[in-house]
Amino acid sequence: MVISKQRIEEKRQKRLGLYYLIQEDDWDKNPEKAAEVVKYTEATGLGNVKHEKITRQRPPLPRMWLNSLTRGNFLYLKSKGYTNAEIAKSLGINNWRMCAWVKEYNVVHNTVKKELATIHDFSEEDMKLPFIKKAE
């Protein structure tokens, strides 16, 4: 099946409209904004927001040190919407190694979900990520 350039551009415009609606970090906590997003996705055929994960546009993570990454750093990155795969790529490891790290530090999905619901302010230490500094 060949998709025309026009169809691809139409889909791109629909997605851009959706990103415009969800650019605020707390759009899903505002009932009016959430209803507007659901209405838009149903009208444009982009899928059901309740069942489909919508990723926010965010900058890619720079390279980080795995041996300096703490549990707090990981939870901070998850709160910003980064996926395990994005974090693993930043650390220069594969998904299997990331899964092992997650299990080792007990930050499996259910634990993360519960902790992120209770943590509102992260410490300075948690927000200080172990980026690899480039040689000058």
C-alpha positions as CSV (number, residue, x, y, z in Angstrom):
1,M,0.0,0.0,0.0
2,V,1.5,3.3,-1.1
3,I,0.6,6.4,1.0
4,S,0.6,9.6,-0.9
5,K,2.6,12.6,0.2
6,Q,-0.6,14.6,0.7
7,R,-1.9,12.0,3.2
8,I,1.4,12.0,5.1
9,E,1.2,15.8,5.3
10,E,-2.4,15.7,6.5
11,K,-1.4,13.3,9.3
12,R,1.6,15.5,10.2
13,Q,-0.7,18.5,10.5
14,K,-3.1,16.6,12.7
15,R,-0.3,15.5,15.0
16,L,1.0,19.1,15.2
17,G,-2.4,20.2,16.2
18,L,-2.4,17.6,18.9
19,Y,1.0,18.6,20.2
20,Y,-0.2,22.2,20.3
21,L,-3.0,21.1,22.6
22,I,-0.8,19.1,24.9
23,Q,2.2,21.4,25.1
24,E,1.3,22.2,28.8
25,D,2.8,19.7,31.2
26,D,-0.5,19.3,33.2
27,W,-3.0,19.2,30.3
28,D,-4.3,15.8,31.6
29,K,-5.1,17.2,35.1
30,N,-7.3,20.0,33.6
31,P,-10.7,18.4,32.8
32,E,-11.6,21.0,30.2
33,K,-8.2,20.7,28.4
34,A,-8.4,16.9,28.6
35,A,-11.9,16.9,27.1
36,E,-10.7,19.2,24.3
37,V,-7.8,16.8,23.6
38,V,-10.1,13.7,23.6
39,K,-12.5,15.6,21.3
40,Y,-9.7,16.6,18.9
41,T,-8.3,13.0,18.7
42,E,-11.7,11.5,18.0
43,A,-12.5,14.1,15.3
44,T,-9.2,13.7,13.6
45,G,-9.0,9.9,13.9
46,L,-5.7,10.0,15.8
47,G,-6.9,7.4,18.3
48,N,-8.3,7.4,21.8
49,V,-6.1,9.4,24.2
50,K,-7.3,7.3,27.2
51,H,-5.8,4.1,25.6
52,E,-3.0,5.5,23.5
53,K,0.2,6.9,24.9
54,I,0.9,10.4,23.7
55,T,4.5,11.4,23.8
56,R,5.3,15.1,24.3
57,Q,8.0,16.6,22.3
58,R,11.1,16.9,24.5
59,P,14.7,17.4,23.8
60,P,16.8,14.2,23.5
61,L,19.0,13.5,26.5
62,P,22.7,14.0,26.2
63,R,25.1,11.2,27.1
64,M,25.1,10.2,30.8
65,W,27.2,8.0,33.1
66,L,25.5,4.8,34.1
67,N,27.6,4.3,37.2
68,S,26.6,7.8,38.5
69,L,22.9,7.5,37.7
70,T,20.8,7.3,41.0
71,R,17.4,6.1,41.6
72,G,16.3,9.7,42.2
73,N,17.8,10.8,38.8
74,F,15.8,8.0,37.1
75,L,12.5,9.0,38.8
76,Y,13.2,12.6,37.9
77,L,13.7,11.6,34.2
78,K,10.5,9.5,34.3
79,S,8.5,12.4,35.8
80,K,9.7,14.5,32.8
81,G,8.2,11.8,30.5
82,Y,11.3,10.1,29.2
83,T,11.0,6.4,28.5
84,N,13.3,3.6,29.6
85,A,14.5,3.3,26.0
86,E,15.4,7.0,25.8
87,I,17.2,6.8,29.1
88,A,19.1,3.7,28.0
89,K,20.1,5.4,24.7
90,S,21.5,8.3,26.7
91,L,23.5,5.9,28.9
92,G,24.8,4.1,25.9
93,I,23.4,0.7,27.0
94,N,20.9,-1.7,25.4
95,N,17.3,-2.2,26.7
96,W,18.3,-5.5,28.4
97,R,20.9,-3.8,30.5
98,M,18.4,-1.0,31.3
99,C,15.9,-3.6,32.5
100,A,18.5,-5.2,34.7
101,W,19.3,-1.7,36.2
102,V,15.6,-1.0,36.8
103,K,15.2,-4.4,38.6
104,E,18.4,-3.8,40.6
105,Y,17.3,-0.4,41.8
106,N,13.7,-1.6,42.3
107,V,12.1,1.0,40.0
108,V,9.8,-1.3,38.1
109,H,6.7,0.2,36.5
110,N,4.3,-0.1,39.4
111,T,6.8,1.3,41.9
112,V,7.6,4.3,39.6
113,K,3.9,5.0,39.1
114,K,3.2,5.0,42.9
115,E,6.3,7.1,43.8
116,L,5.7,9.7,41.1
117,A,2.2,10.1,42.4
118,T,3.5,11.1,45.8
119,I,6.7,13.0,44.8
120,H,6.0,16.6,43.9
121,D,9.4,18.2,44.5
122,F,12.6,16.5,43.6
123,S,15.8,17.3,45.5
124,E,18.6,19.3,43.9
125,E,20.7,16.0,43.9
126,D,18.0,14.2,42.0
127,M,17.8,16.9,39.3
128,K,21.5,17.0,38.9
129,L,22.0,14.5,36.1
130,P,25.3,12.7,35.5
131,F,26.0,14.1,32.0
132,I,29.2,13.3,30.3
133,K,31.1,16.5,29.7
134,K,32.7,16.9,26.3
135,A,36.4,17.5,26.1
136,E,37.3,20.9,25.0
